[in-house]
């Protein structure tokens, strides 16, 4: 929970590598620790750590890219786990930070689209759920939303399909 990710050999339990995001990325220690699950995709691992979203080489632990940086500490770093899915015709990493819901390009971490995800004290904890080209989310002590994501000539657009005042 201290912003550290460790790869272990499943058969022996031997440590293969360790990434201390605070040291590696010079980020502030998150007040609530590193709480998302590591998402494995082919030869990479994606996590919300180091006051950002990070893609690592799964064999070495080396950082491939870093996106959506925040201040870390008490008001930064996120709780939600990323997912990989196809939205608006493109396979992408969908992630909910403490401030935003976003789609990131898997190759370089470029932000494809972003939508403010209002929350109480930045407590966006829910892992987004994708249905077709829509992304469902909620946040602590706030509403539920379904956002429709579209793409036209490489330009993404996000619109609120609906919201409900039931609290997540």
N, CA, C and O of each residue as an XYZ file, in Angstrom:
672
protein
N       0.818     -1.206      0.000
C       0.000      0.000      0.000
C       0.857      1.263      0.000
O       0.323      2.365      0.126
N       2.157      1.126     -0.137
C       3.050      2.280     -0.048
C       3.542      2.745     -1.413
O       4.625      3.325     -1.496
N       2.791      2.513     -2.483
C       3.144      2.916     -3.844
C       4.343      2.122     -4.369
O       5.262      2.668     -4.981
N       4.296      0.821     -4.107
C       5.328     -0.100     -4.560
C       4.657     -1.256     -5.282
O       3.635     -1.764     -4.821
N       5.217     -1.678     -6.407
C       4.724     -2.830     -7.147
C       5.864     -3.839     -7.241
O       6.994     -3.485     -7.579
N       5.556     -5.097     -6.938
C       6.562     -6.155     -6.928
C       6.098     -7.290     -7.825
O       4.936     -7.692     -7.777
N       7.001     -7.800     -8.636
C       6.715     -8.994     -9.428
C       7.405    -10.179     -8.762
O       8.607    -10.155     -8.495
N       6.608    -11.221     -8.501
C       7.129    -12.435     -7.877
C       7.013    -13.605     -8.830
O       6.097    -13.651     -9.651
N       7.930    -14.547     -8.730
C       7.827    -15.797     -9.469
C       6.711    -16.600     -8.811
O       6.769    -16.873     -7.612
N       5.691    -16.983     -9.590
C       4.525    -17.674     -9.031
C       4.870    -19.041     -8.439
O       4.185    -19.507     -7.528
N       5.907    -19.678     -8.935
C       6.271    -21.012     -8.430
C       7.153    -20.955     -7.191
O       7.009    -21.778     -6.286
N       8.057    -19.996     -7.146
C       9.024    -19.955     -6.042
C       8.779    -18.829     -5.040
O       9.280    -18.880     -3.916
N       8.017    -17.822     -5.436
C       7.811    -16.655     -4.578
C       8.982    -15.691     -4.592
O       8.964    -14.689     -3.877
N       9.990    -15.970     -5.384
C      11.185    -15.121     -5.468
C      10.857    -13.805     -6.187
O      10.182    -13.789     -7.217
N      11.360    -12.700     -5.610
C      11.145    -11.391     -6.217
C      11.927    -11.297     -7.522
O      13.118    -11.604     -7.573
N      11.223    -10.858     -8.593
C      11.866    -10.677     -9.892
C      12.210     -9.219    -10.140
O      13.250     -8.913    -10.723
N      11.343     -8.321     -9.702
C      11.643     -6.890     -9.734
C      10.710     -6.152     -8.784
O       9.688     -6.681     -8.347
N      11.086     -4.923     -8.479
C      10.297     -4.064     -7.596
C      10.379     -2.643     -8.113
O      11.459     -2.169     -8.467
N       9.233     -1.952     -8.159
C       9.216     -0.545     -8.543
C       8.645      0.242     -7.366
O       7.504      0.029     -6.954
N       9.446      1.143     -6.840
C       8.996      2.078     -5.816
C       8.679      3.366     -6.571
O       9.585      4.104     -6.957
N       7.383      3.636     -6.781
C       6.983      4.760     -7.626
C       7.381      6.110     -7.049
O       7.687      7.032     -7.805
N       7.383      6.247     -5.734
C       7.783      7.507     -5.108
C       9.235      7.819     -5.460
O       9.558      8.951     -5.820
N      10.101      6.828     -5.359
C      11.517      7.031     -5.703
C      11.720      7.157     -7.209
O      12.405      8.067     -7.675
N      11.123      6.236     -7.967
C      11.321      6.184     -9.425
C      10.777      7.418    -10.137
O      11.427      7.956    -11.034
N       9.586      7.867     -9.741
C       8.931      8.967    -10.451
C       8.971     10.291     -9.692
O       8.415     11.291    -10.146
N       9.627     10.291     -8.540
C       9.738     11.508     -7.714
C       8.366     12.082     -7.389
O       8.156     13.293     -7.457
N       7.432     11.199     -7.035
C       6.082     11.629     -6.683
C       5.909     11.610     -5.172
O       6.686     10.977     -4.457
N       4.895     12.301     -4.696
C       4.597     12.293     -3.269
C       3.968     10.954     -2.897
O       3.266     10.341     -3.701
N       4.225     10.515     -1.683
C       3.628      9.285     -1.179
C       2.123      9.487     -1.079
O       1.679     10.449     -0.453
N       1.324      8.604     -1.683
C      -0.126      8.777     -1.610
C      -0.634      8.545     -0.185
O      -0.208      7.613      0.498
N      -1.549      9.410      0.244
C      -2.080      9.329      1.605
C      -2.809      8.012      1.858
O      -2.812      7.512      2.983
N      -3.421      7.453      0.829
C      -4.209      6.234      1.003
C      -3.560      5.012      0.361
O      -4.191      3.959      0.266
N      -2.334      5.136     -0.070
C      -1.621      3.995     -0.617
C      -1.960      3.688     -2.067
O      -2.709      4.410     -2.724
N      -1.390      2.607     -2.535
C      -1.546      2.105     -3.902
C      -2.629      1.045     -3.823
O      -2.402     -0.029     -3.265
N      -3.807      1.330     -4.374
C      -4.934      0.425     -4.143
C      -5.560     -0.177     -5.395
O      -6.447     -1.022     -5.275
N      -5.139      0.218     -6.578
C      -5.733     -0.393     -7.775
C      -5.031     -1.719     -8.071
O      -3.920     -1.965     -7.603
N      -5.692     -2.563     -8.849
C      -5.040     -3.811     -9.231
C      -4.133     -3.568    -10.430
O      -4.420     -2.694    -11.249
N      -3.047     -4.322    -10.549
C      -2.198     -4.225    -11.732
C      -2.890     -4.929    -12.904
O      -3.264     -6.097    -12.795
N      -3.055     -4.233    -14.000
C      -3.734     -4.762    -15.174
C      -2.687     -5.239    -16.178
O      -1.939     -4.426    -16.721
N      -2.626     -6.533    -16.426
C      -1.652     -7.103    -17.355
C      -2.255     -7.135    -18.753
O      -3.374     -7.610    -18.948
N      -1.502     -6.624    -19.723
C      -1.912     -6.626    -21.127
C      -0.690     -6.960    -21.975
O       0.211     -6.138    -22.139
N      -0.673     -8.176    -22.507
C       0.449     -8.656    -23.310
C       1.739     -8.553    -22.503
O       1.862     -9.216    -21.473
N       2.702     -7.747    -22.935
C       3.984     -7.628    -22.237
C       4.047     -6.404    -21.329
O       5.135     -5.943    -20.984
N       2.888     -5.877    -20.941
C       2.871     -4.658    -20.139
C       1.933     -4.798    -18.941
O       1.079     -5.682    -18.885
N       2.130     -3.893    -17.995
C       1.264     -3.779    -16.818
C       0.871     -2.312    -16.706
O       1.721     -1.427    -16.799
N      -0.429     -2.056    -16.503
C      -0.919     -0.692    -16.318
C      -1.465     -0.552    -14.907
O      -2.193     -1.420    -14.424
N      -1.109      0.551    -14.244
C      -1.572      0.821    -12.885
C      -1.758      2.316    -12.691
O      -1.204      3.129    -13.432
N      -2.553      2.667    -11.674
C      -2.586      4.047    -11.199
C      -1.653      4.086    -10.001
O      -1.985      3.577     -8.931
N      -0.497      4.684    -10.181
C       0.523      4.768     -9.137
C       1.446      5.929     -9.469
O       1.433      6.433    -10.592
N       2.239      6.353     -8.507
C       3.177      7.436     -8.769
C       2.481      8.719     -9.166
O       2.989      9.471     -9.999
N       1.302      8.984     -8.568
C       0.528     10.192     -8.861
C       0.223     10.309    -10.354
O       0.284     11.398    -10.924
N      -0.108      9.172    -10.984
C      -0.369      9.151    -12.422
C      -0.889      7.782    -12.844
O      -1.115      6.902    -12.014
N      -1.070      7.625    -14.136
C      -1.325      6.322    -14.738
C      -0.014      5.915    -15.392
O       0.592      6.702    -16.120
N       0.427      4.685    -15.135
C       1.733      4.248    -15.597
C       1.607      2.920    -16.337
O       0.871      2.024    -15.922
N       2.341      2.818    -17.440
C       2.464      1.550    -18.157
C       3.904      1.075    -17.994
O       4.850      1.814    -18.264
N       4.054     -0.180    -17.542
C       5.363     -0.764    -17.276
C       5.602     -1.976    -18.158
O       4.658     -2.650    -18.571
N       6.866     -2.251    -18.445
C       7.242     -3.502    -19.091
C       7.116     -4.591    -18.034
O       7.726     -4.490    -16.969
N       6.328     -5.639    -18.314
C       6.082     -6.640    -17.269
C       7.288     -7.519    -16.985
O       7.357     -8.129    -15.917
N       8.234     -7.603    -17.900
C       9.419     -8.434    -17.662
C      10.479     -7.710    -16.834
O      11.194     -8.339    -16.053
N      10.580     -6.398    -17.001
C      11.643     -5.652    -16.322
C      11.148     -4.683    -15.255
O      11.903     -4.313    -14.356
N       9.872     -4.263    -15.348
C       9.359     -3.245    -14.432
C       9.699     -1.831    -14.865
O       9.378     -0.881    -14.151
N      10.336     -1.665    -16.006
C      10.698     -0.329    -16.501
C       9.465      0.420    -16.988
O       8.570     -0.163    -17.600
N       9.430      1.726    -16.706
C       8.311      2.571    -17.124
C       8.361      2.775    -18.632
O       9.389      3.173    -19.179
N       7.229      2.495    -19.307
C       7.093      2.712    -20.747
C       6.544      4.109    -20.998
O       7.071      4.853    -21.826
N       5.478      4.463    -20.276
C       4.942      5.820    -20.337
C       4.199      6.155    -19.052
O       3.865      5.282    -18.251
N       3.955      7.440    -18.886
C       3.254      7.973    -17.715
C       2.296      9.048    -18.200
O       2.665      9.895    -19.014
N       1.057      9.013    -17.695
C       0.044      9.971    -18.151
C      -0.815     10.440    -16.978
O      -0.767      9.866    -15.890
N      -1.593     11.482    -17.213
C      -2.550     12.023    -16.252
C      -1.919     12.251    -14.876
O      -2.461     11.824    -13.857
N      -0.773     12.925    -14.861
C      -0.079     13.208    -13.602
C      -0.924     14.118    -12.717
O      -1.614     15.018    -13.196
N      -0.849     13.857    -11.409
C      -1.493     14.738    -10.440
C      -0.489     15.055     -9.341
O       0.682     14.691     -9.448
N      -0.931     15.722     -8.296
C      -0.020     16.156     -7.249
C       0.372     15.100     -6.240
O       1.276     15.324     -5.434
N      -0.297     13.934     -6.265
C       0.005     12.895     -5.287
C      -0.406     13.320     -3.891
O      -1.190     14.254     -3.722
N       0.120     12.640     -2.900
C      -0.165     12.986     -1.514
C      -1.623     12.812     -1.149
O      -2.262     11.851     -1.579
N      -2.160     13.734     -0.358
C      -3.539     13.646      0.131
C      -4.571     13.904     -0.961
O      -5.630     13.276     -0.958
N      -4.292     14.803     -1.887
C      -5.301     15.163     -2.883
C      -5.058     14.538     -4.255
O      -5.804     14.807     -5.197
N      -4.048     13.728     -4.373
C      -3.751     13.109     -5.661
C      -3.745     11.602     -5.551
O      -4.189     11.034     -4.553
N      -3.245     10.971     -6.575
C      -3.231      9.512     -6.701
C      -4.654      8.978     -6.651
O      -5.531      9.592     -6.044
N      -4.879      7.852     -7.279
C      -6.248      7.395     -7.486
C      -6.492      6.024     -6.876
O      -5.561      5.337     -6.456
N      -7.748      5.646     -6.836
C      -8.173      4.395     -6.227
C      -8.734      3.405     -7.240
O      -8.664      2.194     -7.029
N      -9.281      3.901     -8.318
C      -9.964      3.090     -9.315
C      -8.966      2.270    -10.133
O      -7.860      2.725    -10.425
N      -9.374      1.060    -10.493
C      -8.514      0.212    -11.327
C      -8.794      0.460    -12.803
O      -9.950      0.624    -13.190
N      -7.753      0.491    -13.633
C      -7.944      0.703    -15.066
C      -8.487     -0.550    -15.746
O      -8.344     -1.663    -15.238
N      -9.105     -0.349    -16.891
C      -9.573     -1.463    -17.718
C      -9.122     -1.218    -19.158
O      -8.877     -0.077    -19.551
N      -9.014     -2.278    -19.929
C      -8.728     -2.158    -21.356
C      -9.936     -2.676    -22.094
O     -10.415     -3.782    -21.844
N     -10.422     -1.856    -23.009
C     -11.623     -2.202    -23.746
C     -11.651     -1.419    -25.058
O     -10.837     -0.521    -25.274
N     -12.580     -1.764    -25.914
C     -12.766     -1.031    -27.154
C     -13.921     -0.062    -26.961
O     -15.034     -0.461    -26.617
N     -13.643      1.212    -27.186
C     -14.650      2.268    -27.075
C     -14.549      3.129    -28.327
O     -13.453      3.518    -28.731
N     -15.677      3.423    -28.933
C     -15.729      4.269    -30.129
C     -14.744      3.794    -31.195
O     -14.075      4.600    -31.842
N     -14.665      2.472    -31.368
C     -13.857      1.892    -32.427
C     -12.380      1.746    -32.131
O     -11.630      1.322    -33.010
N     -11.926      2.081    -30.923
C     -10.492      1.991    -30.621
C     -10.252      1.274    -29.291
O     -10.877      1.586    -28.278
N      -9.338      0.311    -29.320
C      -8.925     -0.376    -28.094
C      -8.099      0.614    -27.279
O      -7.172      1.233    -27.802
N      -8.437      0.764    -25.995
C      -7.810      1.790    -25.177
C      -7.856      1.437    -23.698
O      -8.572      0.527    -23.280
N      -7.086      2.169    -22.923
C      -7.097      2.047    -21.471
C      -8.104      3.068    -20.958
O      -7.973      4.262    -21.227
N      -9.104      2.602    -20.223
C     -10.095      3.496    -19.627
C      -9.815      3.537    -18.133
O      -9.696      2.502    -17.478
N      -9.713      4.753    -17.609
C      -9.316      4.919    -16.212
C     -10.077      6.078    -15.585
O     -10.390      7.067    -16.248
N     -10.368      5.940    -14.301
C     -10.998      7.022    -13.561
C     -10.018      7.498    -12.501
O      -9.697      6.769    -11.562
N      -9.541      8.741    -12.664
C      -8.636      9.330    -11.683
C      -9.491      9.995    -10.600
O     -10.711      9.835    -10.582
N      -8.868     10.712     -9.732
C      -9.636     11.409     -8.686
C     -10.448     12.559     -9.268
O     -11.397     13.024     -8.636
N     -10.092     13.021    -10.456
C     -10.790     14.153    -11.065
C     -11.468     13.836    -12.388
O     -12.455     14.479    -12.745
N     -10.955     12.859    -13.120
C     -11.413     12.648    -14.492
C     -11.626     11.180    -14.827
O     -11.014     10.287    -14.240
N     -12.507     10.964    -15.782
C     -12.684      9.687    -16.456
C     -12.027      9.891    -17.818
O     -12.288     10.895    -18.480
N     -11.176      8.951    -18.251
C     -10.427      9.194    -19.486
C     -10.143      7.915    -20.238
O     -10.111      6.826    -19.664
N      -9.936      8.068    -21.544
C      -9.465      6.994    -22.410
C      -8.053      7.339    -22.860
O      -7.809      8.444    -23.345
N      -7.119      6.398    -22.703
C      -5.725      6.630    -23.068
C      -5.291      5.685    -24.179
O      -5.703      4.526    -24.212
N      -4.462      6.178    -25.084
C      -3.886      5.340    -26.129
C      -2.909      4.372    -25.476
O      -2.059      4.781    -24.685
N      -3.029      3.104    -25.803
C      -2.183      2.087    -25.181
C      -0.716      2.188    -25.574
O       0.155      1.807    -24.791
N      -0.421      2.696    -26.775
C       0.968      2.739    -27.223
C       1.801      3.805    -26.532
O       2.939      3.535    -26.149
N       1.259      5.027    -26.359
C       2.058      6.119    -25.802
C       1.415      6.825    -24.615
O       2.021      7.721    -24.027
N       0.192      6.431    -24.258
C      -0.471      7.055    -23.122
C      -1.136      8.381    -23.426
O      -1.560      9.090    -22.513
N      -1.233      8.727    -24.716
C      -1.904      9.981    -25.078
C      -3.361      9.940    -24.635
O      -4.013      8.898    -24.705
N      -3.868     11.088    -24.176
C      -5.267     11.188    -23.768
C      -6.122     11.281    -25.031
O      -6.002     12.233    -25.802
N      -6.984     10.287    -25.234
C      -7.882     10.276    -26.387
C      -9.127     11.106    -26.089
O      -9.608     11.851    -26.943
N      -9.639     10.971    -24.876
C     -10.807     11.729    -24.439
C     -10.767     11.825    -22.919
O     -10.149     11.002    -22.245
N     -11.447     12.858    -22.389
C     -11.455     13.050    -20.946
C     -12.751     13.733    -20.553
O     -13.238     14.623    -21.250
N     -13.301     13.304    -19.429
C     -14.547     13.862    -18.910
C     -14.367     14.065    -17.403
O     -13.947     13.148    -16.699
N     -14.683     15.259    -16.912
C     -14.633     15.487    -15.472
C     -15.575     14.508    -14.785
O     -16.715     14.318    -15.210
N     -15.082     13.891    -13.719
C     -15.879     12.947    -12.926
C     -16.025     13.535    -11.526
O     -15.205     13.260    -10.649
N     -17.065     14.346    -11.311
C     -17.222     15.017    -10.017
C     -17.222     14.021     -8.865
O     -17.715     12.899     -8.986
N     -16.655     14.460     -7.747
C     -16.595     13.564     -6.600
C     -16.529     14.350     -5.302
O     -16.274     15.555     -5.305
N     -16.754     13.676     -4.220
C     -16.596     14.239     -2.887
C     -15.148     13.998     -2.467
O     -14.738     12.853     -2.277
N     -14.379     15.065     -2.321
C     -12.976     14.991     -1.915
C     -12.125     14.076     -2.805
O     -11.175     13.456     -2.329
N     -12.465     13.995     -4.085
C     -11.671     13.210     -5.024
C     -11.784     11.710     -4.862
O     -10.923     10.967     -5.332
N     -12.840     11.257     -4.199
C     -12.979      9.827     -3.941
C     -13.686      9.117     -5.087
O     -14.807      8.630     -4.935
N     -13.021      9.065     -6.226
C     -13.493      8.304     -7.376
C     -12.893      6.907     -7.267
O     -11.745      6.687     -7.652
N     -13.661      5.983     -6.751
C     -13.151      4.661     -6.414
C     -13.637      3.592     -7.385
O     -12.939      2.605     -7.618
N     -14.814      3.774     -7.947
C     -15.429      2.782     -8.807
C     -14.610      2.543    -10.071
O     -14.144      3.493    -10.700
N     -14.435      1.286    -10.442
C     -13.828      0.965    -11.724
C     -14.896      1.145    -12.791
O     -15.974      0.564    -12.673
N     -14.632      1.931    -13.830
C     -15.646      2.174    -14.863
C     -16.102      0.870    -15.526
O     -15.352     -0.102    -15.615
N     -17.351      0.883    -15.983
C     -17.924     -0.251    -16.709
C     -18.274      0.237    -18.105
O     -18.964      1.245    -18.259
N     -17.802     -0.474    -19.123
C     -18.057     -0.080    -20.504
C     -19.098     -1.002    -21.113
O     -18.999     -2.226    -21.021
N     -20.105     -0.390    -21.741
C     -21.151     -1.116    -22.454
C     -21.234     -0.490    -23.841
O     -21.717      0.631    -23.999
N     -20.757     -1.224    -24.844
C     -20.717     -0.650    -26.192
C     -19.780      0.539    -26.212
O     -18.600      0.417    -25.884
N     -20.308      1.692    -26.598
C     -19.508      2.917    -26.633
C     -19.857      3.859    -25.490
O     -19.611      5.063    -25.566
N     -20.429      3.303    -24.436
C     -20.796      4.109    -23.286
C     -20.019      3.642    -22.056
O     -19.713      2.459    -21.906
N     -19.707      4.599    -21.182
C     -18.954      4.304    -19.966
C     -19.808      4.706    -18.773
O     -20.233      5.855    -18.652
N     -20.055      3.727    -17.884
C     -20.846      3.945    -16.675
C     -19.899      4.152    -15.505
O     -18.923      3.419    -15.347
N     -20.196      5.160    -14.682
C     -19.387      5.390    -13.491
C     -20.188      6.108    -12.428
O     -21.308      6.562    -12.663
N     -19.599      6.199    -11.276
C     -20.155      6.933    -10.148
C     -18.988      7.366     -9.284
O     -17.839      7.025     -9.566
N     -19.277      8.110     -8.242
C     -18.239      8.491     -7.299
C     -18.850      8.570     -5.907
O     -20.069      8.647     -5.754
N     -18.011      8.551     -4.925
C     -18.447      8.557     -3.532
C     -19.295      9.784     -3.218
O     -18.894     10.915     -3.494
N     -20.464      9.552     -2.642
C     -21.407     10.601     -2.248
C     -21.794     11.502     -3.419
O     -21.919     12.716     -3.257
N     -21.982     10.912     -4.589
C     -22.337     11.693     -5.762
C     -23.322     10.912     -6.612
O     -24.025     10.037     -6.106
N     -23.376     11.218     -7.882
C     -24.344     10.659     -8.816
C     -23.790      9.440     -9.556
O     -22.633      9.056     -9.389
N     -24.668      8.840    -10.387
C     -24.276      7.848    -11.388
C     -24.346      8.540    -12.740
O     -25.207      9.391    -12.961
N     -23.437      8.177    -13.648
C     -23.452      8.753    -14.995
C     -23.232      7.665    -16.028
O     -22.550      6.671    -15.777
N     -23.821      7.871    -17.190
C     -23.490      7.082    -18.364
C     -23.030      8.078    -19.416
O     -23.796      8.936    -19.855
N     -21.765      7.954    -19.815
C     -21.189      8.853    -20.807
C     -21.066      8.120    -22.132
O     -20.550      7.004    -22.185
N     -21.539      8.748    -23.200
C     -21.448      8.208    -24.548
C     -20.189      8.759    -25.196
O     -19.992      9.974    -25.232
N     -19.329      7.876    -25.713
C     -18.087      8.293    -26.343
C     -18.207      8.009    -27.837
O     -18.525      6.892    -28.244
N     -17.949      9.026    -28.641
C     -17.996      8.871    -30.095
C     -16.666      9.336    -30.689
O     -15.896     10.053    -30.050
N     -16.423      8.910    -31.921
C     -15.206      9.301    -32.619
C     -15.566      9.628    -34.065
O     -16.301      8.892    -34.723
N     -15.039     10.730    -34.533
C     -15.242     11.130    -35.925
C     -13.904     11.642    -36.449
O     -13.379     12.639    -35.954
N     -13.353     10.956    -37.451
C     -12.052     11.322    -38.027
C     -10.958     11.460    -36.971
O     -10.155     12.392    -37.020
N     -10.931     10.533    -36.022
C      -9.887     10.535    -35.007
C     -10.120     11.474    -33.835
O      -9.330     11.497    -32.891
N     -11.190     12.242    -33.886
C     -11.519     13.162    -32.794
C     -12.592     12.522    -31.913
O     -13.669     12.172    -32.396
N     -12.297     12.372    -30.629
C     -13.246     11.777    -29.695
C     -14.093     12.863    -29.056
O     -13.643     13.990    -28.849
N     -15.337     12.496    -28.748
C     -16.257     13.404    -28.068
C     -16.989     12.616    -26.990
O     -17.329     11.450    -27.189
N     -17.231     13.251    -25.855
C     -17.933     12.620    -24.741
C     -19.158     13.453    -24.410
O     -19.071     14.670    -24.250
N     -20.312     12.777    -24.307
C     -21.553     13.448    -23.916
C     -22.233     12.642    -22.829
O     -22.134     11.415    -22.805
N     -22.916     13.317    -21.938
C     -23.664     12.635    -20.898
C     -24.925     12.045    -21.516
O     -25.774     12.784    -22.013
N     -25.055     10.731    -21.489
C     -26.263     10.064    -21.983
C     -27.368     10.209    -20.937
O     -28.517     10.494    -21.277
N     -27.018     10.011    -19.673
C     -27.944     10.222    -18.563
C     -27.187     10.266    -17.248
O     -26.028      9.858    -17.164
N     -27.860     10.765    -16.230
C     -27.312     10.710    -14.870
C     -28.469     10.438    -13.933
O     -29.630     10.667    -14.273
N     -28.142      9.951    -12.759
C     -29.150      9.616    -11.751
C     -28.588     10.062    -10.420
O     -27.396      9.895    -10.160
N     -29.442     10.636     -9.563
C     -28.932     11.169     -8.320
C     -28.767     10.141     -7.200
O     -28.479     10.520     -6.065
N     -28.943      8.853     -7.492
C     -28.631      7.828     -6.496
C     -27.145      7.947     -6.184
O     -26.338      8.158     -7.089
N     -26.779      7.817     -4.929
C     -25.377      8.005     -4.549
C     -24.595      6.725     -4.587
O     -25.037      5.692     -4.085
N     -23.400      6.798     -5.201
C     -22.510      5.653     -5.292
C     -21.725      5.467     -4.012
O     -20.919      4.542     -3.911
